Amino acid sequence: MKRIAVLTVVLGAAFCAWALLPAPYATPLPAPPADDDMENPRYLLAGQADEAIAAGDYEAAAARLLEAISLAPDDPSNVLLLSNLGMVYSCQDRDSLALATLDEALRRAPAMTTVHANRARVLLKMGRDGEAFGAYGRVLQSDSLNAEARYYHGMIALYGGDAATAAADFGVLRDTDPLGLPTARAMATLLSLTGRDSDAVPYFQRLITEEPLAEYYAALAGCYLSEGRLTEASATLGDAFARYPADPELYYYRAWLRRDQFRLDDARADARRAVELGFPRRRAEQLFNDR
């Protein structure tokens, strides 16, 4: 009954942090000679596109990129412009067009890691996890230390039942960036989903210190409850409810806590409230069916 649904965060908010902000995907053109900086219209348009992306004006960004491409349709550097354009389309939720644009970039430059990474991001956003897994695998073939690819390749593997691949990917993250938040997310998820709740606790503790999300509080409470550490679970849930008084999973875990404290009336009340807020009824009922 322990929490296994951290995916909302690790493949949701984390994806947005890596793939939907301008900086991670906006790949600038190679710098032209200094004397040409103010004269080359393609570079001026690319710069205007970067400014529009930073301002969240994706329609203007797409227009500038398309104009820059049209000025020299066969220029090899258009691959970078197409890669950026694909991600701009994705930010507009025009994901099919984004994918087609990235496919065209790959047709022109099949080995370009940046384009494979952007294509993987779009596939993941579209829910096409198997294809995203393959795309991230291609990134890792050319850049085995790519942190983003290791993270999502491992997460997709883990939620697909391949804990060994996930452990290998997350081991690279742990070795190369032991203090990084993506590493903490990855290791917390791996350890909790493979029944090593005690080992997962320090990672979740760090996450709620730096990213105090309801999902992480619930996951940490679930680890404590699985270990029978009711005092720590109670303290964690107290802190969580102070921040998130209407989160259904927190009510579920407090129902579990109160059940184990033999406060059955309170436990059933919390379970009912969890269901009212959207928690799966069957899972809430299992708290009492399993006893």
C-alpha positions as CSV (number, residue, x, y, z in Angstrom):
1,M,0.0,0.0,0.0
2,K,3.0,2.3,0.0
3,R,3.0,5.2,-2.4
4,I,4.1,4.3,-5.9
5,A,2.8,7.4,-7.8
6,V,5.7,9.8,-7.7
7,L,5.6,9.8,-11.5
8,T,3.3,12.8,-11.5
9,V,6.3,14.8,-10.4
10,V,9.3,13.0,-11.8
11,L,7.9,12.8,-15.3
12,G,5.7,15.9,-15.1
13,A,7.1,18.9,-13.3
14,A,10.7,17.7,-13.9
15,F,10.0,17.4,-17.6
16,C,8.8,21.0,-17.7
17,A,11.8,22.1,-15.8
18,W,14.1,20.5,-18.3
19,A,12.3,20.7,-21.6
20,L,9.8,23.6,-21.6
21,L,11.9,26.4,-20.3
22,P,13.8,28.3,-23.1
23,A,17.4,27.8,-21.9
24,P,17.6,24.0,-22.1
25,Y,16.5,23.6,-25.7
26,A,17.3,26.9,-27.4
27,T,20.5,26.1,-29.3
28,P,22.1,29.3,-30.7
29,L,23.6,29.4,-34.1
30,P,27.4,29.4,-34.2
31,A,28.6,33.0,-33.8
32,P,29.3,34.7,-37.1
33,P,32.4,36.9,-37.7
34,A,32.2,40.0,-35.6
35,D,31.9,42.3,-38.5
36,D,28.8,40.5,-39.7
37,D,26.9,40.5,-36.4
38,M,24.7,43.4,-37.3
39,E,24.4,42.6,-41.0
40,N,23.4,38.9,-41.3
41,P,19.6,38.8,-41.2
42,R,19.5,35.1,-40.3
43,Y,21.4,35.8,-37.1
44,L,19.3,38.8,-36.3
45,L,16.1,36.7,-36.8
46,A,17.6,33.9,-34.6
47,G,18.4,36.4,-31.9
48,Q,14.8,37.8,-32.1
49,A,13.5,34.3,-31.8
50,D,15.6,33.7,-28.7
51,E,14.2,36.9,-27.2
52,A,10.6,35.9,-28.0
53,I,11.2,32.4,-26.4
54,A,12.5,34.1,-23.3
55,A,9.4,36.2,-23.2
56,G,7.1,33.2,-23.7
57,D,5.9,34.6,-27.1
58,Y,6.1,31.3,-29.0
59,E,4.1,32.5,-31.9
60,A,6.5,35.3,-32.6
61,A,9.5,32.9,-32.0
62,A,8.1,30.4,-34.6
63,A,7.6,33.2,-37.1
64,R,11.2,34.5,-36.7
65,L,12.7,31.0,-37.0
66,L,10.7,30.2,-40.1
67,E,11.8,33.4,-41.7
68,A,15.4,32.7,-40.8
69,I,15.2,29.3,-42.4
70,S,13.5,30.6,-45.5
71,L,16.4,33.0,-46.2
72,A,18.8,30.1,-46.8
73,P,16.8,26.9,-47.1
74,D,19.8,24.6,-47.7
75,D,22.1,26.1,-45.1
76,P,23.4,23.3,-42.8
77,S,22.8,25.4,-39.7
78,N,19.1,25.2,-40.3
79,V,19.2,21.9,-38.4
80,L,19.7,23.9,-35.2
81,L,16.9,26.3,-36.2
82,L,14.6,23.4,-36.9
83,S,15.4,21.8,-33.6
84,N,14.5,25.0,-31.8
85,L,11.4,25.5,-33.9
86,G,10.2,22.0,-33.0
87,M,10.4,22.8,-29.3
88,V,8.7,26.1,-29.8
89,Y,5.8,24.2,-31.5
90,S,5.8,21.8,-28.5
91,C,5.5,24.8,-26.1
92,Q,2.4,25.7,-28.1
93,D,1.1,22.2,-27.7
94,R,1.4,21.6,-31.4
95,D,3.2,18.4,-30.7
96,S,2.5,16.5,-34.0
97,L,4.0,19.5,-35.9
98,A,6.9,19.6,-33.4
99,L,7.6,16.0,-34.0
100,A,7.5,16.4,-37.8
101,T,9.8,19.3,-37.5
102,L,12.3,17.4,-35.4
103,D,12.1,14.5,-37.8
104,E,13.1,16.8,-40.6
105,A,16.0,18.0,-38.6
106,L,17.1,14.4,-38.1
107,R,16.7,13.7,-41.8
108,R,19.3,16.4,-42.4
109,A,21.6,15.5,-39.5
110,P,20.8,11.9,-38.3
111,A,23.5,11.9,-35.6
112,M,22.8,15.3,-33.9
113,T,22.4,14.6,-30.2
114,T,20.5,17.8,-29.5
115,V,17.8,16.9,-32.0
116,H,17.4,13.4,-30.6
117,A,17.1,14.8,-27.1
118,N,14.5,17.3,-28.2
119,R,12.6,14.6,-30.0
120,A,12.7,12.4,-26.9
121,R,11.2,15.3,-24.8
122,V,8.3,15.7,-27.3
123,L,7.6,12.0,-27.4
124,L,7.6,11.9,-23.6
125,K,5.2,14.8,-23.4
126,M,2.9,13.0,-25.9
127,G,2.8,9.9,-23.7
128,R,4.7,7.8,-26.2
129,D,7.0,6.5,-23.6
130,G,8.4,3.5,-25.5
131,E,9.6,5.7,-28.4
132,A,10.9,8.3,-25.9
133,F,12.9,5.5,-24.2
134,G,14.5,4.6,-27.6
135,A,15.2,8.2,-28.4
136,Y,16.9,8.8,-25.0
137,G,18.9,5.6,-25.6
138,R,20.2,7.1,-28.9
139,V,21.3,10.2,-26.9
140,L,23.2,8.0,-24.5
141,Q,25.0,6.1,-27.3
142,S,26.8,9.4,-28.2
143,D,26.8,11.0,-24.7
144,S,26.8,8.4,-22.0
145,L,26.9,11.0,-19.2
146,N,23.9,13.1,-20.5
147,A,22.1,13.7,-17.2
148,E,18.7,14.4,-18.7
149,A,18.8,11.2,-20.9
150,R,19.9,9.1,-17.9
151,Y,17.1,10.5,-15.8
152,Y,14.2,9.9,-18.2
153,H,15.6,6.7,-19.7
154,G,15.8,5.3,-16.2
155,M,12.4,6.6,-15.1
156,I,10.7,5.1,-18.1
157,A,12.5,1.8,-17.5
158,L,11.5,1.8,-13.8
159,Y,7.8,2.4,-14.5
160,G,8.0,-0.2,-17.2
161,G,9.2,-2.8,-14.8
162,D,12.9,-2.8,-15.7
163,A,14.5,-1.9,-12.3
164,A,17.9,-3.1,-13.4
165,T,18.1,-0.6,-16.3
166,A,16.8,2.2,-14.0
167,A,19.4,1.3,-11.4
168,A,22.2,1.5,-14.0
169,D,21.0,4.9,-15.2
170,F,20.5,6.3,-11.8
171,G,23.9,5.0,-10.7
172,V,25.5,7.2,-13.3
173,L,23.5,10.2,-12.0
174,R,24.6,9.3,-8.4
175,D,28.2,9.1,-9.4
176,T,28.4,12.2,-11.5
177,D,26.0,14.5,-9.6
178,P,25.5,13.1,-6.1
179,L,24.0,16.3,-4.7
180,G,21.7,17.1,-7.7
181,L,17.9,17.2,-7.2
182,P,17.3,15.0,-10.3
183,T,19.6,12.4,-8.6
184,A,17.5,12.7,-5.4
185,R,14.3,12.3,-7.3
186,A,15.6,9.3,-9.2
187,M,17.1,7.5,-6.2
188,A,14.1,8.2,-4.0
189,T,11.7,6.8,-6.6
190,L,13.9,3.7,-7.4
191,L,14.4,2.8,-3.8
192,S,10.8,3.3,-2.7
193,L,9.4,1.3,-5.7
194,T,11.7,-1.6,-5.1
195,G,10.9,-1.9,-1.4
196,R,13.9,-0.2,0.1
197,D,12.0,2.4,2.0
198,S,14.6,3.0,4.7
199,D,17.2,3.8,2.0
200,A,14.7,6.1,0.2
201,V,14.0,8.3,3.3
202,P,17.1,10.5,3.1
203,Y,16.4,11.3,-0.5
204,F,12.8,12.2,0.2
205,Q,13.8,14.3,3.2
206,R,16.1,16.3,0.9
207,L,13.4,16.7,-1.6
208,I,10.9,18.2,0.8
209,T,13.6,20.5,2.1
210,E,14.3,21.9,-1.4
211,E,11.1,21.1,-3.2
212,P,8.3,20.9,-0.6
213,L,5.7,19.3,-2.9
214,A,2.7,17.3,-1.6
215,E,3.8,14.3,-3.6
216,Y,7.1,14.2,-1.8
217,Y,5.6,14.6,1.7
218,A,3.2,11.7,0.8
219,A,6.0,9.5,-0.4
220,L,8.1,10.1,2.7
221,A,5.1,9.4,4.9
222,G,4.5,6.2,3.0
223,C,8.1,5.1,3.5
224,Y,7.8,5.8,7.3
225,L,4.5,3.9,7.5
226,S,5.9,0.9,5.6
227,E,8.7,0.8,8.2
228,G,6.3,1.2,11.1
229,R,7.9,4.5,12.1
230,L,4.6,6.1,13.2
231,T,6.1,9.1,15.0
232,E,8.1,10.2,12.0
233,A,5.1,9.6,9.7
234,S,2.9,11.7,12.0
235,A,5.4,14.6,12.0
236,T,5.7,14.5,8.2
237,L,2.0,14.5,7.7
238,G,1.6,17.4,10.2
239,D,4.0,19.5,8.2
240,A,2.3,18.4,4.9
241,F,-1.2,19.3,6.0
242,A,0.0,22.8,7.1
243,R,0.9,23.4,3.4
244,Y,-1.6,21.2,1.6
245,P,-4.8,20.9,3.6
246,A,-6.9,19.4,0.8
247,D,-4.5,16.9,-0.8
248,P,-6.2,13.5,-1.2
249,E,-3.1,11.4,-0.9
250,L,-2.2,13.1,2.4
251,Y,-5.6,12.1,3.7
252,Y,-5.0,8.5,2.6
253,Y,-1.7,8.3,4.4
254,R,-3.1,9.9,7.5
255,A,-5.9,7.3,7.4
256,W,-3.2,4.6,7.2
257,L,-1.4,6.2,10.2
258,R,-4.5,6.4,12.3
259,R,-5.4,2.9,11.4
260,D,-2.0,1.7,12.7
261,Q,-2.6,3.8,15.8
262,F,-5.9,1.9,16.3
263,R,-7.9,5.1,15.8
264,L,-10.3,3.4,13.4
265,D,-13.1,5.9,13.4
266,D,-10.6,8.7,12.5
267,A,-8.9,6.5,10.0
268,R,-12.2,5.8,8.2
269,A,-13.1,9.5,8.2
270,D,-9.8,10.4,6.6
271,A,-10.2,7.6,4.0
272,R,-13.7,8.9,3.1
273,R,-12.3,12.4,2.8
274,A,-9.5,11.2,0.5
275,V,-12.0,9.6,-1.8
276,E,-14.1,12.8,-1.8
277,L,-11.1,14.7,-3.0
278,G,-10.4,12.2,-5.8
279,F,-8.4,9.4,-4.3
280,P,-9.2,5.9,-5.8
281,R,-11.9,4.3,-3.7
282,R,-10.7,0.8,-4.0
283,R,-7.2,1.6,-2.8
284,A,-8.6,3.5,0.2
285,E,-10.9,0.6,1.1
286,Q,-7.9,-1.8,1.0
287,L,-6.6,-0.1,4.1
288,F,-9.3,-1.8,6.1
289,N,-9.8,-4.9,4.0
290,D,-6.2,-6.0,4.5
291,R,-6.5,-6.0,8.3
